[in-house]
């Protein structure tokens, strides 16, 4: 992962390992034995890669796409994924990132599905980096000590 600082490279390597393990898990584990908790590492990898994309690191874009694509593949089994994908899409847009056409297709599918759902899980808060939280007005809706409320991102 050339061009990255030591910390950035370590974060991206960790995301790569998360995705490799997750891809193997989803391939080998039967759906009746899976857990929603296995979605969280995918979100983590996508969120970390998202924070690295501001500096246009090709590796971060690839990791972000892989994580989002894998999440979207399991949205039918775990509908909460649709809200997480929508939240990631809004954060990426608010950060002014230019996403690939593959990522945009993934987000388009999840956005359409979210529009068709009536129950929004309002208690979900996603952790964010300092770079992401500054996008939300201080004291405004969605801002919190722990992160951003998914309901406020989905409603954008």
C-alpha positions in Angstrom: 0.0 0.0 0.0 2.4 2.6 -1.3 2.1 6.3 -0.4 0.4 5.8 2.9 1.7 6.8 6.3 2.4 4.0 8.8 -0.9 4.5 10.6 -2.9 4.8 7.5 -1.3 1.7 6.0 -1.9 -0.3 9.1 -5.6 0.7 9.1 -6.0 -0.2 5.5 -4.2 -3.6 6.0 -6.6 -4.3 8.9 -9.5 -3.6 6.6 -8.1 -5.9 4.0 -7.8 -8.7 6.6 -11.4 -8.0 7.8 -12.7 -8.3 4.3 -10.7 -11.5 3.5 -12.0 -13.1 6.7 -15.5 -11.9 6.1 -15.6 -13.1 2.5 -14.5 -16.6 3.6 -17.0 -16.6 6.5 -19.9 -15.6 4.2 -18.8 -18.2 1.7 -18.5 -21.1 4.1 -21.1 -20.5 6.8 -24.6 -21.6 6.1 -27.2 -18.9 6.4 -28.9 -20.6 9.4 -25.7 -20.3 11.4 -24.8 -16.7 10.6 -25.2 -13.8 12.9 -26.0 -10.1 12.4 -22.8 -9.4 14.4 -20.9 -10.5 11.3 -22.2 -7.4 9.5 -20.4 -5.1 11.9 -16.8 -5.8 10.7 -18.0 -5.0 7.2 -19.3 -1.7 8.3 -16.1 -1.1 10.3 -14.0 -1.7 7.2 -16.2 0.5 5.0 -16.1 3.4 7.6 -12.4 3.2 8.0 -11.8 3.1 4.3 -14.1 6.0 3.9 -12.0 8.1 6.2 -8.9 7.3 4.0 -10.6 8.2 0.7 -10.2 12.0 1.2 -6.6 11.7 0.1 -7.7 9.6 -2.9 -6.0 6.4 -2.0 -6.9 3.8 -4.6 -6.6 1.0 -1.9 -9.2 2.7 0.3 -11.7 3.0 -2.6 -11.3 -0.7 -3.4 -11.8 -1.7 0.2 -14.8 0.6 0.6 -16.4 -0.9 -2.6 -15.7 -4.5 -1.5 -17.2 -3.9 2.0 -20.3 -2.2 0.7 -20.8 -4.8 -2.0 -20.5 -7.6 0.6 -23.0 -5.9 2.9 -25.4 -5.4 0.1 -25.3 -9.1 -0.8 -26.7 -9.9 2.6 -29.3 -7.1 2.9 -32.1 -9.5 2.3 -31.0 -11.7 5.2 -30.2 -8.6 7.4 -32.3 -5.6 6.4 -30.5 -3.3 8.8 -27.7 -3.3 6.1 -29.8 -1.1 4.0 -29.7 1.7 6.6 -26.0 1.3 7.1 -25.3 1.5 3.4 -27.6 4.6 3.1 -25.7 6.2 6.1 -22.3 5.5 4.4 -23.6 6.9 1.1 -24.7 10.2 2.8 -21.4 10.5 4.7 -19.4 10.0 1.5 -21.5 12.6 -0.4 -21.2 15.1 2.5 -17.4 14.5 2.4 -17.5 15.4 -1.3 -16.0 12.1 -2.3 -16.3 10.9 -5.9 -17.5 7.3 -5.8 -17.1 4.7 -8.5 -20.1 3.6 -10.7 -20.0 0.2 -8.9 -20.4 1.9 -5.5 -23.1 4.1 -6.8 -25.0 1.1 -8.2 -24.8 -0.6 -4.7 -26.1 2.6 -3.1 -28.8 3.1 -5.6 -30.2 -0.4 -4.9 -30.0 0.1 -1.1 -31.6 3.6 -1.3 -34.6 2.3 -3.2 -35.0 -0.5 -0.7 -34.8 1.9 2.2 -37.5 4.1 0.6 -39.8 1.1 0.6 -39.4 0.3 4.3 -41.7 1.9 6.8 -39.9 1.2 10.1 -36.6 3.1 10.6 -34.5 1.8 13.5 -34.1 5.1 15.2 -31.8 3.8 18.0 -28.9 3.0 15.7 -25.9 5.3 16.1 -22.8 4.7 14.0 -19.3 5.7 15.2 -17.6 8.3 13.1 -14.2 9.9 12.8 -13.5 13.5 13.6 -13.5 14.2 9.8 -17.1 12.9 9.5 -18.6 14.4 12.6 -17.5 17.9 11.5 -20.0 17.6 8.7 -22.9 17.7 11.1 -23.8 21.1 12.7 -22.8 21.2 16.3 -25.8 20.4 18.4 -27.8 19.7 15.3 -29.9 16.6 14.6 -27.9 13.5 14.5 -24.8 14.8 16.3 -23.9 13.0 19.4 -21.0 12.0 21.6 -20.9 8.5 20.2 -21.6 9.2 16.6 -24.4 10.0 14.1 -27.9 8.7 14.3 -28.7 6.6 11.2 -32.3 7.9 11.1 -30.9 11.4 10.5 -28.6 10.3 7.7 -31.3 8.1 6.0 -33.7 11.0 6.0 -31.3 13.2 3.9 
